[in-house]
Amino acid sequence: MKPVKVGILGLGTVGCGTANVLTRNAEEITRRAGRGIEVSHAAARNLNSPRNCSTDNMKLTDDAFNVVNDPDVDIVVELIGGYEPARELVMQAIANGKHVVTANKALIAIHGNEIFKAAQEKGVMVAFEAAVAGGIPIIKAIREGLAGNSIEWLAGIINGTGNFILTEMRDKGRDFADVLAEAQALGYAEADPTFDVEGIDAAHKLTILASIAFGIPLQFEKTYTEGIGKITSEDVDYATELGYSIKHLGVSRRTDEGIELRVHPTLIPKRRLIANVDGVMNAVLVKGDAVGPTLYYGAGAGADPTASAVVADVVDVVRALTADPENRVPHLAFQPDALSDMPILSMDDIETAYYLRLDASDEPGVLADITRILGERDISIEAILQKQPAHGETSVPIILLTQRIREKQMNAAIKQIEALETIHGDVVRIRLEALDAD
Ligand code: HSE
């Protein structure tokens, strides 16, 4: 049988990684796919840029539309990233009847509903395993491996750059900007690295995970996003003392009232495996009603790990080329006409536990005022840590861990605590997830 022809859009870190993996493992990949797979075309912005892969047997162009419109190309692999022109290229590829593989989480999270609809109508596949958690086959795990479960919640460290920064700062005391520059040099970071540090990239990925876990349309605009910029070494140290790690977590939970969809720094008990996922590694914890908690771990960014997921998608597409489009695995795991309209909850209505740090006057009655305010709002305290004032200081840090409570209640309590004359500045609040089997 003739080899399947692949056209790659973008020959950066992941594009070259994909070309290299396809070449290096060609023999085994052919045995798995049932046909040879060859990169016949590629588009790169600058044809003269130095790159880490050979382009000897490829038709090269600096106009990605040439690849998308070339009748010889069977599968378009979109690795340009960003919203445009990626969206236009993917829509054009679909209109031309080509299957698409993409690693573009921003594209899928924002335009996925439109893209999948067009693909469905045209009977082509759009595969996006590499869009979430780099090399970890988490899409396949949830969409196929857990298809018998009702998923209750999932939580993930799904931005490699952010996790790399937090780990290096904690373990080596390195400077934020310095570690970010290294992540950029290693090809981990987004073109706009604020997407990594402000949680936008993680929110894109969480949006996708929640859709395939709960069978809901992609709703990025309703995802709550908080970055890692405000995590201080002080909070990291107190969290450690109390037996917790601080991780930048994406959390989505199904409740009776709707779906929680949120990305924020989170305290996690140190004894959980996921709390020990460091550096560029990613991990996703998924709780299904039948299987219980399951954990998926691996490299979340980088050339070869991301290429691993891209190539797996290409193999999947090649295997399915002859299958009846009606009988393929649906893009969002659930049949398109069976998606649910369960609402996404506002942050006021989510429920979580909290870490609070207050700067309080060292006077009698201060702690009583705080515990009274929390008690009046049904907020139960799990742990308290108070340090002696430093020499010559008149205020002390007080750290509290609370049990789970609705965010609205906590907001009101924090406002009341901040109004006390004995409390200085803002209360630092970091959400806390036990991530236990319940
Ligand atoms: N910038 C992303 C990360 C790349 O650091 O996780 C992988 O999606």
Boltz pocket constraint, residues with backbone or C-beta under 6 A from the ligand:
constraints:
  - pocket:
      binder: B
      contacts: [[A, 103], [A, 130], [A, 131], [A, 133], [A, 134], [A, 158], [A, 159], [A, 160], [A, 161], [A, 162], [A, 187], [A, 188], [A, 189], [A, 190], [A, 196], [A, 201], [A, 300], [A, 301], [A, 302]]
      max_distance: 6.0
